[in-house]
Amino acid sequence: FGNYLTQQQTDFPESWRRHFVNYDVLKGFLKNLMVDTNVRLTTAFPPTHVFQFTSADPLEPTFDQLLSTRLTTVAQLTPKFVRLLDAEVQKFNNFFVAIKDTTKKRVGAVLDQQRQPEVAECEAALRDLLMLERFVFLNFTAVAKALKKHDKWSGLQIREPYLMRTSQMSFVQSTSLMRMKPELMARLTLALGAQGAPIESLGLPADSGSVTDATAKLRDLAVAGDTSALQQKKPVKSGDGSASPGLGPLVELMHETQTVMISLRGPHGTDIIGAVLGCLKKHRCQIADFSLSRLHHDVTFGVLVYLQNRDVDLFGDLANAAQRWDGTLSFDVQDAQLKASKLSVASQYALSEAPYASRVKYIATVLNERGLTPEFLSEWLNWLLEKKISVEQMRRLDGHSTLMCVEFRLSVPDTLSPDEMKSELIAISTGHQTDVALQPDNVFRRQKRLVVFDMDSTLIQQEVIDEIARATGIEKEVAAITESAMQGEIDFKESLARRVALLKGTPIEALEQVKQSLVFTEGAHYLCRALKSAGFKLAVISGGFLPLAKYVKAELGLDYAFANQLQVTADGKYLTGVTVGPVVDASRKAELLEVIAQAEGIALDQVVA
């Protein structure tokens, strides 16, 4: 970290560099004076060391003498270290106070509603603000890392209370200044738009509400014909065609994130998880990975996050959450070279089977292919807390760089109605466009034996009726009937009958042509092979047509295939435009599922459909 900090300081003006916390001095003090002083004897000695009740060597210090020597040394050195650290903190805090007013004045001038500042003035103010924010975060990180080394080498735990002391310092209480950043980004957006720059192509942070609002304001002014707020100037072009020569590096600075590892351990399991996620939601962090371990009521929740801005208030909120829930907080700010992939581990934590009375075990699976957001996870955990549902286990199921799928093992009060839980979870799921599957954690969940698939847009990526229509040139007519069914104007049976009627006279070869055009869903072959090797029976039950369902059955190695049967002419060459036999609609699918289960001697609880 010392090398990283030195490299980062080169980005600052010379007048700023001497006001940085001298991390090397702090580390040198610890390394040179606090060697062999650790009072946590279990970590101070090698794992193979055995402490003897009575030493055979008369020259070896007794246990009480060893402990007394170390405690005395630490008692002398730790206050010296704290005084040294206080001086470094005061040094960078004094500089922050001195530079803050100048920065605030410049930013305030740009935000003055009576003025229309130039792009260059907006850029300069935003650059000053970002530099000050970065200065605070780097120094705060240096302090936190120096404290971490002290705690490791001394055996004392002073980092958390020391950082709580800093909450009274000006650099932490500068929220009014940092609140100006979104306003300043909005003003820069307006200034660029006034010069004719295409806002969407500038690369400003996409998740910034201020940028979005400013862009919308520009559009509204243009629609209204109000050009008083838009100075009609030609865009200031740089050599690469960007709207401003200094904007590229500035945009990169706005996008820069910080990697932070956070761990909170305590006796209040679900509250611990909810407290951490609530802090991440408040400070707009992106979750890269997490882990959870639990031994009866004691929980350790660790999470790796990307901090979108250098908001040191996050650590204060985490410290308050730890104090509230009797937890032990630890965190580590990583340098830019450390990636989430280096920290992710495949190991899973074995959790105790906590024997709660009058409770039922459930498994909840949450999934979002775009990534599970702190907003969803926080609301999900708040719902669990409201319902007094305990989290016994969290297990990540995906292997992507962004967290997408998590399995929760839950202990649910048996007074909760499954229908009530279902309706409330549908609302949460819909609000965040995230799938939530809740099922009892019983022997049937673990002993599934039959899997029944749909065909269209499930095992294959297309709708077979649309493919047949496309092959025969009646795509628009079929689409119109499909739309009518989607609007609820006609039911499935009527929709099917009308669409099949349009196929009258279609050569049977058209079905062979459609077979060749089918695209199987990614992973379908692998999934079916894996299920078959595990002893599952597999079936496809489709509202499509049997010739294509049989083709899918053969391609994937399924055991059963049911679908609507198309009638052909006596010579077997053309479709007649009608189906024969029962129509495979929702109720018929349920009947066929039961028929397959009975034929295989499988209980319905052991069916996945």
N, C-alpha and C positions, 0 to 999 in steps of 0.2 A: 504493500500500500504506500510505503514511503516513496518509492520510485514513481508510482502512479500520481501521487500528490504533487511531486516535483514537476512532472511532465505537464500536469494540468495548470500549474501556476504560470507556465510560459505563455498561456493564453491571456493573461491579465497584464495591465500596465505595470511598469516597474514600481510606480508609487504604491501599488496595492500589495506587491509580493511580500514586503517586509512585515506586513500586518497579518500574514497567515499564521496559524498555530504552528509552532516549530515541532512537528511530529518526531523528527529525528532526535531532538533533545530529550523529549519525553521518553521515547523508546530507549535511548541510551542510558538514561537514569535507571530505568527498570532492569535493563540487561546487565548493567555493570554493578548495581548495588543490591538488587533483590534476587540474585541467584542463591539457591539453597535456603530460601526463607519461607517457602510455602508451608502454611500451617495446615493445609489439607494433606495430611500425611499419606493418604491412600493414593494420591496422584503425584506426590512429591518423590516417591520412591518407585523403583521398577516394579512391574506387576509380580515378579518372582520373589520380591523381598518379603521375608517373614519377620514380623515383630515378635521378639522373645519376651516372655514375662521376666526372666532373669537372664542377663547376658553372660556368656561364658568368658568373654574378653573383658577384663577389669578396666582396660583403657577406653572401651566403648562407652559413650554417655548413656545413662539410664534413660528410660522413656520420659520421665518427668523433666530431666535435664534437657533432653532434645527438644521437648515441647516448649520449655521455658525460654531456651535460647532463640527459637524461631519466633515465638510470640513477642519477645523483647525487641528483636530486630525489626519485625513488621510494625510494632507499635511506634518505633522511632522513624522508620522510613516512609510509611504511608502518609502521615501528616505532611512530611516534606514534599512528597509527590503531589499531594492535593494542593499545597501552596504554590508549587511550580505550575500545576495545571490551571489553578485560578488565575495566575498572572497571564498565561497564554490566552485563556478565555476572555479576560478583561481587555487584553490587547486587541483582539479581533472585534470584540463588541464595541470598544471605543471608536475604532475606525468605522464600523458599521454606522454608529450614531452620527459620526461626522459626515459621512458620504450620503446618508439616508436623506437628509434635508435637501441637499443639492439635487438628488435624483427625483425626489418627490416634487420639487419645484418645476423641474423640466417636464416631468410627466403631467403635472397639473396644467402646465401651459398648453400642452397638446390636447388635453381633454377639455379645455375651456370651450364651452358651447358657443361663445361669441366669435371664435376664430375658425378658420379653415386651414389647418396646418398642411405644409407640403409633405410629400412622401418621405423625403430625406429626414425631416424633423421627426416624423413618427417613428421611422426606423431607428434613429439615434436614441430616442427616448426608450423604445422597447429594448434596444440593445443594452442600455444602461441598466434597465430593470432586470433583465435576464442575467446580466453579469453579477449584479448584486445578489440575486437569488442563488446563483451558482456559488458565489463566494461564501455565503452563509452555509450552504449545504456541504461544501467541501470541508470547511472548518468544523462544522458539527460532526461530520463523519470522522475527522481526525481525532476529535475529543472522545467520541464513542469507542473508537478502536484502541486508543491509548488506555482507556478505562478497562476495556476487555482484556488487554494484556496484563494490566495490573492485577485484575481479579484472578487471572489464570496463574500468574507467578506468585502471588501473595497468599491465595486461598481465601481472601476476604471478598465479600460481594458488595462493592460500593457503587457500581456503575448506575444502577437504577435510581437510588436516592440522589446521586450526584446530578444526573440528568434532570431529575425533578427540580433541583435547585436552579438549573439554567432556564426553567420556564419563566422566571422572573426577569430574565435578561431582555434587552431591547431587541436583539436579533430574532428572538422567538415571538415577541409580542408585536411584530411588524405586520400584522394581518391587514391593516388598512392600506399599507403600501402594496402588498402583494395582491390585494383585491383589485388594484388598478390594472393588472395585467390583461384580464379579459376585455376591459373597456378600451385599453390601448390597442389590443389586437383588432377590435371592432373599428376603431378610428383609422387604423392603418388600412383595413379592408376598404373602408369608404374612400380614403384618399387614393388608393390604387384604382378603385372603380371609377372615380372621377377623372382619372387620367386615361381611362379606356382599357385598362388591363383586364384580361379574362380571369376573374377571381378563381374559378374552379381549377385553373391550370397552374396556379401559383404554388400549390403544395402546402397551404396553410393547414393547421390541424383540423382534420375532418370532424372530430368530436367536439370542437369548440362551439358552444352555443352562441358566443359573441360573434364569431365569424359568420355563422349561419344567419343570425339576425341582421347583421350588417349587409350581407349579400341580398337578403330578402328586401331590406330597405331600399337598396339601389334599384332593384327591379320595380318596386312600388313607385319610386320617383320617376322612373322611365315611363311606366305605364300612364302615370298621372300627367306626364309632360312637364313636371316641375324640374327645371334645370338650375334653379338658384343654388341648390346644394352641390351641384356638380359643375366643377370648373372645366370648361371645355378646352382642355389642353391635349397636346399630343403626348402619348406615353413616353416616358424617359427610357430609352432603350440602351441596353448595354451590348457588348460585342456578341454575346450569345443569344440576344433577342429577348432576354428577360425584361420585366418591367422596371427593374432597378438593379444596378450592379451589386449592391450590398445585400439584396434580399435573399439570395441563395444560401449563404452561410447563416443568415438569421433564421430562415425557415428550418434549416438543419438543427439549429440550437433549440428552436421551439419544439421540435419532434424528439429531442434527446430524452431518454428515459434512464432511470437508475434502478438497478437490481437490488432488492432487499430480501433477506431471509428473516422470517419472523417465527418465533416459537413461544407459545403460551401454555403453561402447565398449571393445573389446579384441580380441585375436587368437584367443581361444578361443570360437568361435561358439556351439555348442550349450550349452557350459558357461555362457556369459554369459546366455543366455536362461533356462536352468534355475536359475541363481543368483538372478535377479530374481524369477522366479515362486515360488521357494522362500520368499523373504522376504515376498512378498505373501500366500502361503498362511499363513505363521506369524502375520502380523499382521491376518488376516481382511479384506483389502482387496477392494474390488469393482472389476473391470476395466471401464473405459468405452471405451477405444480403445488401439490400439498401432500401431507401425510397426517394420519391420525393413529395414535395408539391409546389403548385404554386398559387399565387394570382395575376392575371393579368400578369405583367411582372416580378414580384419578385419571385424568385425561391430559395428553400432550397433543396439541394441535400445531403443526408446523405448516407454513405456507411461503412459497416463493412468489414474489410479486414484482411487477414493473411499476415504478412510481413515475407518473407522467410529468410531474413537475417537482421541483425540489422543495416540497412542503414539509418542513421539520415538525410541524404541528402533528403529523401522523404519529410520531414517536411519543409525544405528550399524551395523545388520546389513548394510545396503547398502554402506556404506563398507568393512566387512570383506570382503564378497564382491568388491568392486572390487579390493581389495588382493590377495586370494587369486588372482584370475584376471588379474592385470596389466591391469586395466581402468581406464578413466577415467569417474568418476561425476559426473553433474550432476543436479540436481533443483530444482524450483521449486514452492513451496506457493502455490496460487492463492487469491484472496479469494473470498468466497461468491457474488459476482455472476458469476464466470466459469463458463460452462457448457461441457460436453464438446462440444456442437455447434459452438462457436466454434473449437475446437482440431482437430476432425476434418478431415482433408484427403483428397481423392479421389486424389491422386497416388500412383502405385505405384513401387516402387524396382526399377530394372533391375539384376539381379545377374549376377555373372560365372558362366560355365560352368566350375566348377572341375574340372579333368581328373584325377579320382582313378582309380588303377588298381584293377582287380578289384572294381569297385563297379557297382551297378545303380541307375538313376534310378526313383523312384516318386513318385506324387502321392497324398498323404493328405488327405482332406477330413473335417473334424470339424464336427458340427452339433448344436446343442441349442436348440430354439425358446424355452426359458426362460432362455437365456444360458449361455455357457461359463464355468465357475467356475474360480478359481485352483486349487482342489483337483484338478479333472480335468486342467487344463493342466500342473500341476506333475507329476502322476503320469505323464502322457503324455510329457513331456520327460525324466523320469527313465528311462522305458522306452527312449526313443531313446538316451540316454547309455549305458544298460546294454548295448544291442545295438550300440553304436558306429555308430549311424546319425547322419549329419550333416544339419542343417537348412540348406538352401541358399536357401530363400525362404519367406516367410510372406506370404500375401495375404488380406486380409479380403474375404469375398464378400457379406456382408449390409450393409444400409444402415440398420439399426435403431439406437436409442439405446443398447442394450446389445449387447455382442459376442455374436453367435450362431453365426457360421460362418466358419471359417478354412481356407484351402488351404495345405498344406505341400508344398514340393518337397524331396524327400529323396534323399540319396546313401546307398545301402544296401550293406553288404558282400555279395558274391555267394555267400558261404558260408551265409547265412541261408536257412532253408527257408521258402517261402511258407506252407506249412501250419502251421509253428510260429508264425510271425508272426500268422497268422489266429486261431489258438486263443487266443493271449495277448491280442490286441486285443479279441476278443469278451469276455474277462473284464473288461478295463478299461472297455469300452463299457457292459457290463451294470451294472457297479458304480456308474457315474456317470450312467446313463440318457442317454448321449450317443452319437450315431451316429458311427462311424469307417469311412470307405471308403478302401481302399488299392488302388491299381491301378498297373501299370507305366506309366512315362511314355515311351511310344513313339509312333510315327506313327499307329498305329491308335486310340490314345486321342484324338488330335487330329483324326482323320478318320473319325468316326462317320457312318454313312449311313442307318441304320435304327433307329427307336425303337419298341419294342413295349410297350404298356401293358396292365395289367389294367383291368377296368372297375369292379367293385364296390369301394366305399371307396377308389377311386383316382381315376379320371376323374370318377366321380360319388360323392356322399357316402353313398349308401344301398347296401343289399344287395337286388338285384331280387327274389329269392325271398321276402324278408320283405315287400316292398312289395306283391307279388301276393297273399300270404297276408293282409295287412292289408285289401286291397281286397275279398277274398272271405270274410273272417270266420273264417279258420282259422289265425290268427297263433299261438295257443298251441300247437297241434299241431305246426306247422312248427318253432317255437322249441325244442320238446322234442327233436325229431330232430336239430336243429343242435347242441344241447348234448351229445347222445350222441356225435356225431361229434367234437366238441371234446375230449371225455374219452377218445377213442381206442377207444370201444366198437365203432364201425363205421367203415368206410373211406368215402372220398368218394363212390365210385360207389354204394354201398348207401344212403348218406345222400341222394344226389340222387334215386335211384329212389323212395325212400319219400316224399320231399317232393313230387316231381312227381306221384306217385299221388294225393296229397291234392287235386291241382288238377283231377282228372277232373270233367268237366261244367262247368268254369268258362267263361263266355262269353268269346269272343275279344276283346270290347270291353274286358275288364278290362286287357288289355295296353296298349290305347290310353290308359286311365285312368292306368296306372302311368307311361307316358311323360310325361304332363303333370305328374306329381308329382316327377320326377327333378330333383335339385339338383346341378349341376355343381360340382366342386371349384374353389375360388377360384384363379384364374390358369390354369385348364385351357385356356380359349379362347385366351388370350394366348400361352401356351407353344406350343400346336399351330400357331398362325399364324406364330410366330417360327421354329419348326423347319421348317415348310413353305417359308417364304421363304428359308431357308438351304439348301434343296434336300434335306431329309431325306424319306425314306419313313416313313409312320406306320401303325401297326396296333394293333388292340385284339384280344386273345385272352382270352376270359372263360369261366369255369365257369358263367356265367349262361346267358341265353337269347338266341338269334339275333335275334329281332325288336327287342329292346331294344339289342343291340350294334350293329345296323344303324342304329338311330336315333341312337345316340351317334356313330357313324362319320359320318353325314350332318351332324350338328350341329357337329362339330369339324373336319370336312374331312379325315378319315383316308383312307388308301388301302385298308386291308384290315380286315375284321371277321370273327372266327370265334368261335362259341359253340355251346352245345347247342341242337339243333333240337327244338322241341316239336311233337308230332304233333297234328293237328286232325281232327275228324270229316269225313266225305265232303262234307258241305254247307259246311265251312269255318267253322262258327259256334261250335264248342266244342272245348275241349282234351280229349284222350283219357286223359290221365294217364300217358303214356309219352313217352320221347324216341326219336328215330330217328337212325341213324348213330352213329359213334364218340362215346363220352363224352369231353368236353374236361376231362381231369384234368391233373395235373402233367406226366406223360409225353407226353400228346397235345399239350400246349402247347409242349413242347420240339420235337416233330416239326413242328408247324405253323410255328414260328419258323424252322426250317431250310428248310422249303418256301418261305416268303416270301423268305428270303435267297438261295436258289438262283434263284428266279424273277427277282429283281432283280440277280443277279450280284454279290452283296455277301458278303464274307467274314464269318464269325461274329465275328471280332475287331472288326469295325466295327459291331456290333449293341449297342444299349443296351436291356436288358430287366430 
